[in-house]
Amino acid sequence: MTVEYTLVRAPHDVEQILALQAENHRDTVDPETAQREGFTSVRHEPSVLHAMNRAYPSAIAVSGDVLAGYCLMMAQQFRHAVPILEPMFSLFDRLEWRGEPLAGNPRWFVMGQVCVARAFRGQGVFDGVYHKLRDAYAPQFDFVLTEISQRNTRSMRAHQRVGFETLHVYRDPAADEMWEVVVWDWR
Ligand SMILES: CC(C)(COP(=O)(O)OP(=O)(O)OC[C@H]1O[C@@H](n2cnc3c(N)ncnc32)[C@H](O)[C@@H]1OP(=O)(O)O)[C@@H](O)C(=O)NCCC(=O)NCCS
């Protein structure tokens, strides 16, 4: 299966992202698979995801007509558009990276979600979409931030491998869940 890495080209790509996201949501995936292969936590409003991709297209992996994976470019201007992520942005307002506050620095963005379709896992697609994201946005941005549940051990491992470092760890008391804020610095 040849896999090609590109940026979102058309609204149809966004529809495919929404479908893959729904398939992998923590409410859909059975607990055993979630533990072994991970899960997604955010469900985007379609109109918001389309707008995000018109502003800054996300990186995708395609194999023929099939979406093999994606990682989402979420610019800071969308911080109020995805309510479940607002606490994360508020936390970022209080954090620093390499001695500089994140607040007021326009040279970072959030990777809003990464997912590899089940048939394509363990084949380098994760690295491929992230490298596409870096190639597209490193000229304009110094680093990318995201957060990962410590329960998602596979995702934690893959992010470390690609080059992410942990900036902050916190507990979400409501769900009794530990989260890591991670950063991939491109400078
Ligand atoms: C998480 C995900 C994006 C990773 O993509 P992938 O193609 O499966 O990742 P890879 O196989 O390249 O890398 C996984 C790494 O974790 C390791 N791994 C595999 N299963 C693991 C497990 N249960 N626990 C810990 N590490 C695990 C692999 O060995 C590999 O590490 P290595 O390179 O050191 O060998 C993909 O599994 C996925 O889409 N899962 C569902 C959605 C999701 O969890 N998204 C991330 C939300 S933060």
The ligand as an SDF file (V2000), in Angstrom:
LIG
                    3D

 48 50  0  0  0  0  0  0  0  0999 V2000
   -1.4920    6.6370   18.6310 C   0  0  0  0  0  0  0  0  0  0  0  0
   -1.3120    6.4240   17.1260 C   0  0  0  0  0  0  0  0  0  0  0  0
   -1.5390    7.7500   16.4120 C   0  0  0  0  0  0  0  0  0  0  0  0
    0.1360    5.9700   16.8980 C   0  0  0  0  0  0  0  0  0  0  0  0
    0.3460    5.6210   15.5590 O   0  0  0  0  0  0  0  0  0  0  0  0
    0.9900    4.1840   15.2350 P   0  0  0  0  0  0  0  0  0  0  0  0
    1.1950    4.0350   13.7820 O   0  0  0  0  0  0  0  0  0  0  0  0
    0.1250    3.1870   15.9000 O   0  0  0  0  0  0  0  0  0  0  0  0
    2.3720    4.3840   16.0170 O   0  0  0  0  0  0  0  0  0  0  0  0
    3.7250    3.6070   15.8670 P   0  0  0  0  0  0  0  0  0  0  0  0
    3.4430    2.1490   15.7110 O   0  0  0  0  0  0  0  0  0  0  0  0
    4.5380    4.3010   14.8340 O   0  0  0  0  0  0  0  0  0  0  0  0
    4.4040    3.8970   17.2640 O   0  0  0  0  0  0  0  0  0  0  0  0
    3.8790    3.4020   18.4500 C   0  0  0  0  0  0  0  0  0  0  0  0
    4.9970    3.2340   19.4450 C   0  0  0  0  0  0  0  0  0  0  0  0
    4.4340    2.7660   20.6610 O   0  0  0  0  0  0  0  0  0  0  0  0
    4.8800    1.4300   20.9010 C   0  0  0  0  0  0  0  0  0  0  0  0
    3.6870    0.7460   21.3710 N   0  0  0  0  0  0  0  0  0  0  0  0
    2.8290   -0.0200   20.6880 C   0  0  0  0  0  0  0  0  0  0  0  0
    1.8420   -0.4120   21.5020 N   0  0  0  0  0  0  0  0  0  0  0  0
    2.0940    0.1370   22.7080 C   0  0  0  0  0  0  0  0  0  0  0  0
    1.4400    0.0860   23.9830 C   0  0  0  0  0  0  0  0  0  0  0  0
    0.2940   -0.5780   24.1640 N   0  0  0  0  0  0  0  0  0  0  0  0
    1.9930    0.7720   25.0040 N   0  0  0  0  0  0  0  0  0  0  0  0
    3.1380    1.4530   24.8610 C   0  0  0  0  0  0  0  0  0  0  0  0
    3.7980    1.5430   23.6870 N   0  0  0  0  0  0  0  0  0  0  0  0
    3.2740    0.8810   22.6310 C   0  0  0  0  0  0  0  0  0  0  0  0
    5.4280    0.9250   19.5970 C   0  0  0  0  0  0  0  0  0  0  0  0
    6.4060   -0.0720   19.8100 O   0  0  0  0  0  0  0  0  0  0  0  0
    6.0260    2.2020   19.0270 C   0  0  0  0  0  0  0  0  0  0  0  0
    7.2050    2.5630   19.7050 O   0  0  0  0  0  0  0  0  0  0  0  0
    8.6690    2.2450   19.1170 P   0  0  0  0  0  0  0  0  0  0  0  0
    8.8460    3.0970   17.9090 O   0  0  0  0  0  0  0  0  0  0  0  0
    9.5690    2.6450   20.2230 O   0  0  0  0  0  0  0  0  0  0  0  0
    8.6920    0.7900   18.8050 O   0  0  0  0  0  0  0  0  0  0  0  0
   -2.2940    5.3610   16.5720 C   0  0  0  0  0  0  0  0  0  0  0  0
   -2.0950    4.1360   17.2340 O   0  0  0  0  0  0  0  0  0  0  0  0
   -3.7370    5.7970   16.7050 C   0  0  0  0  0  0  0  0  0  0  0  0
   -4.2550    6.4920   15.8380 O   0  0  0  0  0  0  0  0  0  0  0  0
   -4.4510    5.3980   17.8010 N   0  0  0  0  0  0  0  0  0  0  0  0
   -5.8220    5.7930   18.0060 C   0  0  0  0  0  0  0  0  0  0  0  0
   -5.9860    7.3010   18.1520 C   0  0  0  0  0  0  0  0  0  0  0  0
   -5.0120    7.9240   19.1290 C   0  0  0  0  0  0  0  0  0  0  0  0
   -4.6840    7.3660   20.1600 O   0  0  0  0  0  0  0  0  0  0  0  0
   -4.5320    9.1350   18.8090 N   0  0  0  0  0  0  0  0  0  0  0  0
   -3.5940    9.8630   19.6590 C   0  0  0  0  0  0  0  0  0  0  0  0
   -4.3180   10.7550   20.6130 C   0  0  0  0  0  0  0  0  0  0  0  0
   -3.1570   11.6690   21.6090 S   0  0  0  0  0  0  0  0  0  0  0  0
  1  2  1  0
  2  3  1  0
  2  4  1  0
  2 36  1  0
  4  5  1  0
  5  6  1  0
  6  7  2  0
  6  8  1  0
  6  9  1  0
  9 10  1  0
 10 11  2  0
 10 12  1  0
 10 13  1  0
 13 14  1  0
 14 15  1  0
 15 16  1  0
 15 30  1  0
 16 17  1  0
 17 18  1  0
 17 28  1  0
 18 19  1  0
 18 27  1  0
 19 20  2  0
 20 21  1  0
 21 22  1  0
 21 27  2  0
 22 23  1  0
 22 24  2  0
 24 25  1  0
 25 26  2  0
 26 27  1  0
 28 29  1  0
 28 30  1  0
 30 31  1  0
 31 32  1  0
 32 33  2  0
 32 34  1  0
 32 35  1  0
 36 37  1  0
 36 38  1  0
 38 39  2  0
 38 40  1  0
 40 41  1  0
 41 42  1  0
 42 43  1  0
 43 44  2  0
 43 45  1  0
 45 46  1  0
 46 47  1  0
 47 48  1  0
M  END
$$$$
